[in-house]
Amino acid sequence: MKLLACNSNKSLSQKIAQYLGVELVNADVKCFADHEIFVEVKENVRGEDIFVIQSTSYPANDHIMELLISIDALRRASAKRITAVIPYFGYARQDRKVAPRTPISAKLVANLITSAGADRVLTVDLHAGQIQGFFDIPVDNLYASPVFVRHIKENFNIENLVIVSPDVGGLVRARAIANKINAELAIVDKRRPVAGVSEVMNIIGEVEGRNCIIVDDMVDSGGTLCNAGDALIQKGASSVSAYITHGVLSGKASSKIANSQLKNLVITNSIEASIETLSYKNIKIIDISSLLGEAIKNITLEKSVSTLFD
């Protein structure tokens, strides 16, 4: 087993390597002056089981190209098996045609990864589960929920807790966490008048006097999350926190959330946090290196990965 780290999340790659007790492959992943990407693997990987670690977060296109070129370099270096470890899978929100003459970009990215030479994909909390079917190679989609459940149990009084889904689409995720901790469930009924703007309309469920936790797979601009927090407080919630897997946090999102009604935002390190995000005391980061490390170990040993879902 060998790990190769691209540039999007070096800190997570190093933590995974430390967890597994291995060194990262000696490789250069860099840009030329004209922003062409170049990869050079500086050690023998012939016949090796290689895991390439790269979140395709901002700048998404550069990071996707780094991943593709790294996979190609390893394939041409005669690696036995190449697994693309993509903690955050960019373009996942473009999983269907939303209007005539629009692309399904998630499928295109899946085709590119497969064509580059990946034999397997390992990811965390895909925005749309059906993206697994866009690949003609095995895909292991891990869930951050076991990590969240442990953290919630350590930091909250379960008896006064309500798990909240920010929309109908996230209901299955919210219900899974609520069931594991025997908490009540609520849903935010929202309508989105135009792209990038969300309007909270109604709360389904009893939240008055309760501590509410919003769970979701990603937070981008923060508009939906802040509006949901406002609506829950208006309905009498004692406090509102959020547990969200991928902290995309574009633009001024971190500042917006830090100064909102949210008591805490808990995200994973699937995307490397900015210095600004790290500066806010009410934005906390949970490490998922052990989750990914165990999955990598099980794949290497040809063991089941589904045991990590509990």
Secondary structure as the mmCIF struct_conf table of DSSP 4:
data_model
#
loop_
_struct_conf.conf_type_id
_struct_conf.id
_struct_conf.beg_label_comp_id
_struct_conf.beg_label_asym_id
_struct_conf.beg_label_seq_id
_struct_conf.end_label_comp_id
_struct_conf.end_label_asym_id
_struct_conf.end_label_seq_id
STRN STRN1 LYS A 2 ALA A 5
BEND BEND1 ASN A 7 ASN A 7
TURN_TY1_P TURN_TY1_P1 SER A 8 ASN A 9
HELX_RH_AL_P HELX_RH_AL_P1 LYS A 10 LEU A 20
TURN_TY1_P TURN_TY1_P2 GLY A 21 GLY A 21
HELX_LH_PP_P HELX_LH_PP_P1 GLU A 23 GLU A 23
STRN STRN2 LEU A 24 LEU A 24
HELX_LH_PP_P HELX_LH_PP_P2 VAL A 25 VAL A 25
STRN STRN3 ALA A 27 CYS A 31
TURN_TY1_P TURN_TY1_P3 ALA A 33 ASP A 34
STRN STRN4 ILE A 37 VAL A 41
BEND BEND2 GLU A 43 GLU A 43
TURN_TY1_P TURN_TY1_P4 ARG A 46 GLY A 47
STRN STRN5 ASP A 49 ILE A 53
BEND BEND3 TYR A 58 PRO A 59
HELX_RH_AL_P HELX_RH_AL_P2 ALA A 60 ARG A 76
TURN_TY1_P TURN_TY1_P5 ALA A 77 SER A 78
BEND BEND4 LYS A 80 LYS A 80
STRN STRN6 ARG A 81 ILE A 86
BEND BEND5 PRO A 87 TYR A 88
TURN_TY1_P TURN_TY1_P6 GLY A 90 ARG A 93
BEND BEND6 ARG A 96 ARG A 96
BEND BEND7 VAL A 98 ALA A 99
TURN_TY1_P TURN_TY1_P7 PRO A 100 ARG A 101
HELX_RH_AL_P HELX_RH_AL_P3 SER A 105 ALA A 116
TURN_TY1_P TURN_TY1_P8 GLY A 117 GLY A 117
BEND BEND8 ASP A 119 ASP A 119
STRN STRN7 ARG A 120 VAL A 124
BEND BEND9 ASP A 125 ASP A 125
BEND BEND10 HIS A 127 ALA A 128
HELX_RH_3T_P HELX_RH_3T_P1 GLY A 129 PHE A 134
BEND BEND11 ASP A 136 ILE A 137
STRN STRN8 VAL A 139 LEU A 142
BEND BEND12 ALA A 144 ALA A 144
HELX_RH_AL_P HELX_RH_AL_P4 SER A 145 ASN A 155
BEND BEND13 PHE A 156 PHE A 156
HELX_RH_3T_P HELX_RH_3T_P2 ILE A 158 ASN A 160
STRN STRN9 LEU A 161 SER A 165
BEND BEND14 PRO A 166 ASP A 167
HELX_RH_3T_P HELX_RH_3T_P3 VAL A 168 GLY A 170
HELX_RH_AL_P HELX_RH_AL_P5 LEU A 171 ILE A 181
TURN_TY1_P TURN_TY1_P9 ASN A 182 ASN A 182
STRN STRN10 GLU A 184 VAL A 194
TURN_TY1_P TURN_TY1_P10 ALA A 195 GLY A 196
STRN STRN11 VAL A 197 ILE A 204
BEND BEND15 GLY A 205 GLY A 205
TURN_TY1_P TURN_TY1_P11 GLU A 208 GLY A 209
BEND BEND16 ARG A 210 ARG A 210
STRN STRN12 ASN A 211 VAL A 219
BEND BEND17 ASP A 220 GLY A 222
HELX_RH_AL_P HELX_RH_AL_P6 GLY A 223 GLN A 234
TURN_TY1_P TURN_TY1_P12 LYS A 235 GLY A 236
BEND BEND18 SER A 238 SER A 238
STRN STRN13 SER A 239 GLY A 247
TURN_TY1_P TURN_TY1_P13 GLY A 251 LYS A 252
HELX_RH_AL_P HELX_RH_AL_P7 ALA A 253 ALA A 258
TURN_TY1_P TURN_TY1_P14 ASN A 259 ASN A 259
BEND BEND19 SER A 260 GLN A 261
BEND BEND20 LYS A 263 LYS A 263
STRN STRN14 ASN A 264 THR A 268
TURN_TY1_P TURN_TY1_P15 ASN A 269 SER A 270
BEND BEND21 ILE A 271 ILE A 271
HELX_LH_PP_P HELX_LH_PP_P3 GLU A 272 SER A 274
HELX_RH_AL_P HELX_RH_AL_P8 ILE A 275 SER A 279
TURN_TY1_P TURN_TY1_P16 LYS A 281 ASN A 282
STRN STRN15 ILE A 283 ILE A 286
HELX_RH_AL_P HELX_RH_AL_P9 SER A 289 THR A 300
TURN_TY1_P TURN_TY1_P17 LEU A 301 GLU A 302
BEND BEND22 VAL A 305 VAL A 305
HELX_RH_3T_P HELX_RH_3T_P4 SER A 306 PHE A 309
#
